[in-house]
Amino acid sequence: MNDLVAAILELDTRLMLLVFLLVLDGWAIWLIAKARPPLKEGVLWSAIVLLCPIVGCLFWYALGPKPLSGTSASGG
């Protein structure tokens, strides 16, 4: 167990950042696919996320289409 902790602590921070960005990109692309946008829009959003990982994910979160919720609140 101590060897594993030591190996993790010795990792280069750039490698850890790269892994984090890959996970973030994968999550964002999964959300894009889950939202089921039109094909051109989905490809465009995926390209933005892949080419600009941090900014692309933030734009997707702020501006991208959201999945429809299964429940609707009625006011009456």
N, C-alpha and C positions, 0 to 999 in steps of 0.2 A: 504494500500500500504506500509506504514512504517513497519507493522508487517511482510510482506513478505520479505522486504529488511533485516530486523533484523534477520529473520530466516535463510536467505541465508548466512549472514555474520557469524552466529554462527555455521554453518556446519563445521565439522571436515575436515581438508585439506586432510586427507587420503580418506575420502568418496568422496570428489570432484575429487581426482586423480583416484579413482576406476571408477567413472562415466565417466570421460574423456577417460580412457583406454577402457572401454566397448564400447563407441561410436567409438573410433578409430578402435577397432577390428571389429565392425560391418561394418564400412565403408570399411575396407580393404577386408573383406570377400565378401562384395557386389561387389567390384571391381574385385576380383578373379572370381566370378561367371559371371560378365559382360564380362570378357576377354575370357570366354569359353575355358579354357585349357583342355587338355585330362583329363579324370577322375582321374587317379593316380596323375598327377601333381597338379590338383586342390585340391585334398584331402591333399597332402603333404604340399602345400602352406598354406592351411587353418589350418593344425595342427601346422605348424611353427608359424603362426600368433597368434593362441590361446595359445600356450605354452610359447612363448617369445613375448609378445605384442609389446613392443617398437622396439626391434631389428628385430622382424619378419616383422613389417610394413615397416621399413626402407629397409630391404632386398627385400620385395615385390616391393616397389617403384623403387628400383635400378635395380633389376635383373629379376623381374617377366615379363611375357608376357604382352604386351600392346594391348588394343583393336584396331582393325583395324579402320582407319578413313574412312569416307564415300567419301572424296574428294581426288583426286590425282592431284598433280601439274605436268603439262607437260612442258617440256623445249622448245617446238617448236612452 
